[in-house]
Amino acid sequence: MVVLVSRRDFVLPHLEWEVFNEPVSITTVVEQERLPKGQTCILVNRDENYNLRAVMKFKDPSFDRVSGKSKDILGSFAELFDIQGSDSKSLSYTLESAVFGDIEHEISAETGFSGTATIHFGGLRVKTGNNNKGTHLTEWFLNGPKDHVFSRITNRRVFRAFSRERIESRDSKLDHIETSLEAQKSTEDPFKIFDYVDTPFETSSKRVDFLKIKTDNLQFLVEKVPDGIGPNWSSNLAIEYRKTWGGIPDVAEREEILEVCSFVFGRQLLQIGYTLYDQNENVVEAYARDPWGRTAKSFCSKPDYPPVNIEAIPSLHKAETIISKLLPKYCELGEPLCFKEALWNYWISRQMPLGTNLPILAAGVESIINRWFHCSKSKSKGLYLDKEEFGKLLGDEIQRIGKKLEGTPYGKKITGKILRANEFGMIDNYRKFFEEINLPISEKECQALTGRHKFVHGGALFDKTDWKKVAQQSNTFETLFNKILLKLLDYSGTFVDRSTVGWPEVQLN
C-alpha cells in the first residue's frame, strides 16, 4: 500500500497562517451597559474580501437603535468601545473599537423574540491563556509577490510512527511501544521489516519560498504561505521575527519594514493580523484585522510592478539583497522625508482611473520635496534668496507696504503674498530638488510633471484629451517616483524604466 500525501499534509495551520481561519463563536460575552441584557452570542467571520464581519444575536427586547447606537447628530462620530468575551475552548476575545450597525428585531411563535445587530470593529484580539513569554512573532499579509521572487528553500517533513499497546484492563497496560518507522527503516535487522513496506516512512516537500533579510542588528524572514491555506485568490505572505534573530521590532519599525518590502515587491502588502508564539511554538496571542481598502480581492488580481528587477536567479538573492540594503536608510529618512505618506499616495494612485492618478502621484512626490527643503540636507531651503538676505534687502519696503495696506479688506493677505515671493514655486521646487539630490531628469519626465496640472485645476476636457499621452505620462511619473525613492535610499544599480517600450533596465544616475 502506498500512501499519497497532499501538500496540505505538510502544513501545521497555526504556524503557517493566522489562527483566525475559521468562523468564531463568542458564546460568553462580558456584560456592559452598551450591550443587550441576558443571553448574547457574537459570530465573527471573514467575507469574500477577507474583511472581518460580526453579528450579535440577543434576546433583550429593549435593546434597539437608541440604546445600541450613539444618537444620530449630523456630522458627529459614534463613540467606540471594546467588547470582550470567550468561547467553549476557553479562548478570550476582544472586539476593539466597536460600534453597532443595523439592529433588527424578530418575533416568531416558535422561538419568541430574537434580535440581531451587526458590529463594526477595528480588530479582533485573541488570548489563549498561555502565560509563557512570546519569543517570536509572525505577521500575515495578502497580496504577496509571485513565486519567482523567492530564493531560499524550506523542507517540510512528515514522519510516520508505530505504536502498540497491550491492555490488561481498563486502567492497566502490560506494555506500550512507540517508535518512529524512520528508525526502523534504517536498521539492518532483517526481522524489522514490515508488511506495509511500500508505505512512506517519511515524506517531504521542498519548496523555494522564503527570503532572509539581514541588517546590522536585525534579521527576519519573508515567507510565502503554503498553498491551500488562506484565500486562494491571493499570494499570501508572512514576515517572521524572532528574539534570537535580533529581537521583535516595535509596531512603527515593522511598518517601515512592510513599506520597504511592498515597494521592492511592486505591490502593496495588505496586513491582516499577527500571531505571537512561545519557545515551544504554542500560540500566546493573535490579532486579526481588515486588509486595507475593503476590496482585497481586486488588489490581489493586479500585476506587480517592482521598481527594480528582483527575479531570483540561482545563488543570486536579488530581492533580499535589495531589501537588506534599502531598509536601514529608509528607517533613517522615512519620518523626516514623509516616505510613509508618499507611498500611501503611490499605492492609492494605482487604484485611480487614468488621469486622476497623476495628481495623487504628484502629491506623493511633493510630500517628499516639501520635507526635503525643511531638512538639513537642502542647501536652498526652497528659497530664491537666503532668508536673512531677503529680509535685509526688502524688509523695510515690505513693512511700508504693509502700513499702506492697513485697513484695507485684504491688506494682510497681500502682504503675506509678498513675503512668500521668496519661496520657490512648484516647478522650481521640482527643479531645485532634482538638482540637490543629483538626479537629472529628461524632457519627457518634465512633461509628465506639467501634465498633472490640467487634472488638478479642472482643465482636462475628457473628449479632447490625448489619453495615449496621459498613459505615457502616468508610466513616466510612476517611474520617476521610483527613481526618487531609490536615489534617496542610496541605491546605485539598475531600475526598470516603464516609461520606455519594452521596460528596459537602466542604470540609475
URFENRA-V83414 format. One record per helix or strand of 2 or more residues. SS is the DSSP state (2 for helix, 1 for strand). FROM is the first residue (numbers start at 0). TO is the last residue. Records with the same first field share a line. If there is no record, write none. Layout:
SS=FROM-TO, FROM-TO
This chain:
2=6-9, 12-15, 64-67, 146-148, 180-185, 242-244, 250-264, 295-299, 317-332, 338-349, 355-371, 386-403, 410-421, 425-435, 442-450, 452-455, 461-463, 466-487
1=23-25, 27-28, 39-45, 51-57, 80-85, 91-107, 111-119, 122-126, 135-141, 151-158, 160-168, 171-179, 201-213, 218-223, 236-241, 269-276, 282-287, 493-495, 504-506
